[in-house]
Amino acid sequence: MHDKRRRSLPVVGAQARQEAAGEPGLGAGPTAAALLLTRRQFTAGSIAVATAAVSGLSLHGVGCEPPDRPSTDATNADATLRLIVNGASVELGIDLRSSLLDVLREQLQLTGAKKGCDHGQCGACTVHVDGRRVASCLTLAVQADGREITTIEGLSPEDGPLHPMQQAFIDHDALQCGYCTPGQIMAGVACVREGNTGSVDQIREYMSGNLCRCGAYPGIVAAILQAAPEMEGT
């Protein structure tokens, strides 16, 4: 009777000579002890990497910047971007693939514009570029080079009164969780400036690109109606 253990693919060349000489062939696996040691080393290494990443330590010369410090280093950047953001001139290095939303949030630490769907369908990322509302998640940062950007942070003075639209949202309780609110306010301001507040239906039509999953639409429409006459001439 043939030994079934021998019914494997034939070996040739160097492996055949090794097995003939009694040496372990290429197909020989590691011993249990060696395998256990390898797993332990792998686990220890994984824990060390995770700990370094969480604690913000430098690993193999790659440092982690604290989130409260804008990253404007252009050393390894694909391009240099120049913007006027909320009235201040900014110059920073960017990856050519970066969206305007990511540059605002990750490099300039302006986190008012929210990343909701990241597909231009919810409006949570709405900002103004040269006075025109855009979905910043679909806008390449390089497209905004040399342009004036306004985010929710720059809508009213830091120590001054709220913008009429911001105050109207508070007066009419036009929010619930608040996640979409910055985008709703920026879209509402643009809606007024575009002259699209002639009726409730018109407001709903021109605000339809901004979704509120909490369903605060009646308050949002009422807020825009209140803010519109106060914004005349702005």
Buried (B, 14 or more C-beta within 10 A) or exposed (E): EEEEEEEEEEBEEEBEEBBEEEEEEEEEEEEEEEEEEEEEEEEEEEEEEEEBEEEEEEEEEEEEEEEEEBBBEBEEBEBEBEBBBBEEEBEBBBBEEBBBBBBBBBBBEBBBBBBBEBEBEBBBBBBBBEEEBBBBBBBBBBEBEEBBBBBBBBBBEEEEEEBBBBBBBEEBEBBBEEBBBBBBBBBBBBBBBEEBBEEEEEBEEBBEBBBBEBEBBEBBBBBBBBBBEBBEEE
